[in-house]
Each structure stands twice: as C-alpha cells, then as structure tokens.
Amino acid sequence: MCTTPQQTPADEEEGLLAELKPRGSARLYGSAGCETWSVCFSEDGSLFAWSLGHGTVSLLPWPLPCLPHGEGPADSPGKTLQCEHTVWGMAFGPRLASQARAAEHCGAAKQLLLATGLNNGVIKVWLVSTGKLLFNLTGHESVVRDLVFAQNGSLTLVSASRDKSLRVWDLAKKGTPSHVLTGPKNWVFKCCVSPDSSMIASVCNLDTKAYLWSMRSYTFIRNLKYDHERTMISCDFSMDGGLLVIGSFHSATGWWLDLWDPYTADKLTTVEDCDICVYRNDNLLTALSFSPVTLQLAFKDYRALQIWDMEQDKLVLEADHNRVSGLCCAFHPQGSAVATGCRDGHVKFWRVPLLVPSLQHLCRTALRYSVSTFQVRALPLPKKILEFLTYRNISKTKILRCSEHYS
C-alpha cells in the first residue's frame, strides 16, 4: 500500500525532511484516483493523516519513523483506513487552542477522531486509536471537498461540498441534524473556522466573492467582494483571527493572496506573484495555509512551495520546484514543518525556518484572539498602536519576488 518514508539526502533539495510514496503508484502521471487531495496533522502533532488515493487513508506517527539511507521499502507502521471512495477532505478533532486548554477541556476523556469527506457526499468518522469506523454522516449530494473542526474543544465539524452548501455537524449529539448553510451558486471549495470559533469563511471555485458565516447563529454575515473574475482556491484565518487570507488566480494574469479584516470586510493588502518571472501568466495557485504559531503563510503555486514571513516581509522558504504537483499543504501544529500533497499521490515534508516573533507581535496576538477590530478601535490608544493592532500598518499592495529575482 505504501512505503516507509525515507530521508532524502540534504543536497537533493534544501529543506526536504522526508517523502512518502504510495506503493501502488499510477502508471501514468496524473491518473485519476491516485491524487493526495488532503493531508493533516493531529492537534498535538503526534499523528499525520495521508489521503494517498484510491479511497485509502494512512495514519502515521510523527515524527516519521525513517529508514537509514539505502534500505528498501517496508510496511507502514501506522493504521490504514479503507474509505472505498476518493477522499477529498480530512480533519482531526477535537481541536484545541492550546495545550493548556487541551488539558482542561479534553484530557483523556475525548478520544481523537478523524473525519474523511468522500467523493459520494458521505463523511466517514473514524476512531483514531483503533482505526474503527464510528458512523457515517449523510446529507451532502456531491463531493465533500473540505472539512474542519472548530478550535474550541467541541466536536463541531464544518463541511464544504460541491453541492453548493456547507453543513455544521455536532458529533457529540448523535443523530442531531446538521445546520445547512446555503447561498453560493458554485461548488464550495474550501472553508475555515476562526480561532475563537465565531466565524466560518468559505470560497467557491468560480465566484467573485468569499462568504462569511456566523458559527453562533448559523447565518450568513457578509460577502468579501472582488471587482473582476477569478478562480477562488482557498482561505484561512491567521493564528489570532485578525486576518483572513483568500487565495485566487486568473489564467491570464496569475495569482493573488488577499488579506482581509474579517470583522470590517476591509481588504488590507493584495500580494501578487513575482512580476519578473517569464511564466507568471500560467503560474496558478493550488493551496495555502497560515502557520498556527507565527505570521507565516505557506502557499503552493505551479513554480514552488513558498513560505512568506509577514512580520519580516520576506520569503523564508522556496522549495518543491515541481510544476503542477502540489494539491494541498498543511502546517504541523508547532509550525516546525509543512506537508504538501501531490497529484501523483506523494507527500513531501519541508522544514520551516524557525524565526523568533517580536514582542510586539506576541502582544497583538494575545489581544486579538478575543477582541474584535471594533473593540480594539474603541480603546484609548495612540493611532499608530491601533493601526498595528488592527494590521492597518501593512502596505496596500505587495509583489512577492521569488528567490531568483529578490534583491
């Protein structure tokens, strides 16, 4: 089914920690069914879930048990889940905001679950400790494209589907009907939940707007609107919830990373692809993810995997120079590594440069986690401090030059 991960020599590609390869690789590159559409780490960072194509999910311990150089493949030391249909989305739950909250709310009482969203619209929920299927969630009428648990220690699961809807499930109450969120007129590609579990953001594949929903009332809040056609790819909240990044592209002009204030619907900055690269027009975005511990944003385009450190305003990693390979990316909960899933079923793990955040940023993060933009603006503080706390001090536009053209 799969091979044990093996370390790659340091001179092969800088920053590559390890690589997972499916044992039954497709005979042709890009053959349907073999893609790794989703990868994720458990909240404590001890497990890694890999959707390795053909309806199979592998659960592996982290750090990965690697063989010495030169040894051949061996059986995977983890568990294998047979989902029977293509797995598009995965999520571990429950999720918790910190280790302290994990000890307070979860302890050993709540067992770790893995939700898998399938091609036939079914969500299978598994007990990780045994690999046993607990139950199926039904209701979606098409592919379940994305899944995410709320970060408040509950078993609240949000699903996004090609049936143009989102559903909110309470897995703690067996048999309780899901809350259905409708309104989009296109496939819902991605969804994310704010760190304080108050908002859901979602994007559709062919749309000129993103959607914000209330997690408390299960109602629509507002759209974040664009003024021209684009293909929406993904969205994610920053670690403090003060920023929402939306990734999109147009086949004629390249990609954009837009940073929004989710509370006020203000677009704070637009990040564009390197303007010097000759193939910018066909360099399409495929995945993005905010680090759970720093202001680092990982994204995969046709050129490379890149990690942009917002606080230092520079690229700290540019790797995986394999065109059209990346389909998904996910940070380790400690921010020390990022995993990328590929179209040929492979997974690569990359070392993330560890940078010490400034004291200013740590203070902003602590405040913004529980305080909205409107509440911050009401504080009796100098204008420059308020601009910093609400991320109004970042530039309106940014061209992110690749390492080859950075000066």
N, C-alpha and C positions, 0 to 999 in steps of 0.2 A: 504493500500500500504506500508506504513512504520510507524514506531512508533516514537514518540518524543524521542530524546536522553535523557538518564538518567545518572546522575553521578554514578560512581562506588565507593564504599567505599574505603578509602585510603589503608586499609590493604589487599584488594583483589589483587592488583598488583600495585607496585610503579610506579608513573609517568603517570598512565592512567587518562586522563581527562574526557572522555565520550565515549560512544559507540552507534552506530546506528545499528538497527536491522531491516531487511525487514519484513513487516507484513506477506507476503506470503512466508515463508521460504520453501526451498526444503525439500521433505520428506526424501531424502537420502543425506548424506553429500557428497558434490562434484558433485551433479547432474548438468548436462549440462544446461546452460542458466541462472543460479542464481548467477554467479560469479560477483564480483566487479572488473572489469578489469581496471578501471581508476577512479582516484579522483583528484581534483584540486581546488585551491583557486583563487579567482579573484585577480587582481593585487593590489588593495587597501586593500585586506584582509577582506572585508565585506561580501563576499559570498563564499559558498562552494558548489561544484557540485559533485554529487554522482551517479555513474552508478550502480544501485542496481539490475541489472539483468533483464532478460525478456523484454529487449527493453525499459526500463524506466530510466529516469534521474530525480533526485530530486535536486532542487536548494534551499539551506537553508541559512539563515542569520548566520553570525559568529560575535561574539561568539554564540554558540548554545543555544537556549532557553531551559534549562533543567528543569525538574520537580523535586520537592522535593523527598527525599528518600521515597519509599513505595507507591508512587502514580502509577496508572496504565498507560497504553499507551494512547496517544491522537493523533489526526490528526496532521500531519506535518504542520508547519506554513509557509512553503515555497511554491514554484511552482513545478509542475510536468510536465515533457516533455515526450510525448509518441512518441518514435522513431520507434516503430514497429519491429525493428531488434536489435540483440545484439549490444550493444555499447562497442567498444574496446578502443577507444581513445577519449579524450576530451581536449579542450583548450579554455580559456578565452582570448579575445582580444578586443581592442588593449592592448599590453603590453608596459610598460614604464620603463626606467632605474631608475627613482627616482620620488619622489613626486613633486619635483621642475619641472621636465620635464613634469610630468602629467599636472600640472597647465599651463605650457607654450604651450604645443602642443595639449592637448586634451580638457581640461576644460569640459564644458558641451556639447560641440558640437558633439563629437563622442560618440555614445551610446555603451554600453557594449554588446558584442556578445559572444555566446558560440557555438563553433564548435564541432560536435559529429561525429566520424567515425564509420561506421556501418559494419556489417557482410557481406552485399551485395555489398560493394565497394562504397556506396554513402556517402557523407559528408553532413549532415544537419546543417545549420547555423541558430541559434535562436537569437531573440532579448530578452535579459535578462529581461528588465523592464516589458515586457508584457507576456513573455513566448510564443510569436508568432513565427512560422516558417517563416523565411525570404525567403530562397531559398535552393535548393539542388545543390551540386557540383558533377558532374558525370565525369567519365573518368577512375577511377581505376576499375580493373577487378576482384578484390578479396578483402578480408578483409582489411579495413583501420585500421592498427594496432596502429598507433601513430599520434598525431597532436601537433604542437607547433607554436605559433605566434612569429614573430621577436620582439626584445625588443627595437625597435626604434620609437614606437608610430604609426607605419603604420599598415595597415590591411593585411600584408603579412603573409600568412599561409603556413606552410610546412606539408605535409602529407607523411606517410610511409605506404607501403602496402605489403601484401603477393603476389602481382603480380610482385614482384621483382623490384619495381620502387619507386621513390619519386616524388612528384609534388609540385611546388611552385605556389600558387594562390595569386592574388591581388584582395582582396574582395572589394576594393574601386572602382574598374573599372568593373562594372557588365558586364558579357558576355565575358570578356577577357580570351583567352585560357590559361591554366596553362603551366608552363615550366616543362617538363618531364625530370627527371634525371634517366638514365638507366646505367646498368653495372653490378650490383650484380646478381649472379646466384642462389641466395637463397632468401627466404622470408626476407623482411626488417622488423625487429622487432621494432627498436627504432630510433628516430632521435632527435637532439637538435641543437639549434642555438646559436652561440657565443654571449656574451653580447653586442658587438659592431655591431652585425648583419652582419658580414662579411663572416662567415663560417657556413656551416652545417656539422654536423657529423652524421653518421648512422652506425648501425651494423645489420648483418644478423644472423639468428639463427644457421646455420651450415656453418661457414666460419672461415678462419684463418687470417682475416684482417678486419679492420674497414675502413670506407670511409670518406674522407673529400671533400667537395664541396664548390665552391665559390658562395656566395649569390649575388655578384655583376654581374657576367657574366653567372651564372647558368651552370658552367662547373666543371668537375672533377679536383681536385687538386692533391691528392695523397692517397695512402693506408698506414695504420699503420699495419705492418705485424707481425704475430706471427709464431713461428717455429714448432708448433705442434697443433694437432687437439683440438678443444674446441667448446663449445656452447656459443655463444655471447648472452648476456642478455640485457644490457642497456649501455647508455653513457650519460654523462652530462658535461657541462663546469663549471668551478669554477666561482665565482662571478666577477672576474676580467678578465676572459678569458685566463689567463696564463696557466691553466691546463685543460686537458681533461681526465676524468676518464672513463675507459671501464671495465665493469664487465663481467666475463665469468666463466664457470666451465667445468670440465670433470667428468663424473660419477665415474671414478676410483680414482681420486686424489683430488677432492674438488674444491673450487673456488679461483679466483684471482681478485683483484682490481688493475688495472694497470693505473698509472698516466703518461700521455704523454704531451710533449710540442707540441701543435698543429701547431706551426709555423715551427719548425725544424724537426718534426717527431722523436724526441728523446724520448725513454722510460726512464722516470726519476726514477721511483720506482715501485716495484711489492709488493703488500700486499697480504699475504696468510692467510688462516684460521688457527685457533688455532691448533697447531701441537700435543697437548696433548689429546684433546677430542677424545674419542674412536670411534665415528661415523663420523669422518671427511670425509671419502670417500663418504658417501651418504648425506653430508650436502651441498645441492645445492643452489646457489644464485638465487633469484627471482626478485629483484628490487633494485634500488639505486637512490639517489638524492643528489646533492650538496645544501647546505644551500645558500639562496640568499643574506645573510648578513655576514656570517663568513666562515672560512675554516673548516666547519663541514660537514662530509659526512655520510648520513644515508643510510643503506642498510639492506635488509631483506634476511635472508637465512632460511634454514629449522629449525635452532635452535632458532633464536630470531631476533628481530629488534635491530640493534646496531647503535650507532652514534659515529663516531670516530672524535675527535678534532685533526686536523693535526698539529696545532700550538703547542699544549701541548703534542701531540703524545700519546694520551690515549683514551680509551673508556669512554664517559661521560654518556652513557645510554645503558643498555641492558635489554630489556623487551619483552613482547609478546612471551613468551615461548610456542608457539603452532605450532607444526611441520606441515609443508606443508600448512599453512594457508594464508600466505601473497602473494599477486599478484602484488601490486603496492604500492608506497609511495610518498608523496608529502609534502614539507615544506610549512608552512604559510609564506607569503612574509616578515614578520618581524622576521622569524626564531624562533618564540617562541613555535611552536607546529609542529608536524608532523603527518600526517594522513596515515593510512595503510588500503588498501582494501583487503578483504579476499575471499577465494574460496567459502565460504558459503553465500556471499552477505553482510556480516557485514563490518562496518568501525569502526576503533578504532583511538582515538586521544590521542597523547602522549605529555607530557610536555617536552620541550627541555631545558636542563640546560643552563642558560644564563651566558656566560663567557665573560669577557671584553677582546677584542683583544688588542694586543700590539700596541704601536705607530708605530713600525717598519712595522708591517703588514698593518696598515692603510695607511702608505705612499706607500708601494708596491702596494696595491690595487688601489690607486688613479693614480699611474703612469701606471700600466699595463693595465688599462681599455682601454686606447687609444694608447698604444705604444707596438709594436711587440717585440719579442725576438731579432730579428736582429737589431732593432733600439736601444734597451737597450744596446746591446753589443758594439755599436758604441759610447756610452757615455764615457767621460774621467773620469771614476770612478775606485776606487781600486777593485782588483779582488774579494775580499770577498763580497763586496757590490753588484757587478754584479752577483755573484753566488746566493746571496739572492734574488735579483730582478727577476732572471730567474728560481728560485726554484731548482738550482743545489746544494743547501746545504742540501737537504734531502737524507736520506740513500737510497741505491740502492734496498735493499730488506727489508721487514718488515713482521714479523709474528705477527698477531694481536691476542694476547691471550684473551680468554674470561674472565669474571669476576671471575669465579671459579678457573682459573689457572694463573691469573695475579699476579705477585709478584714484 
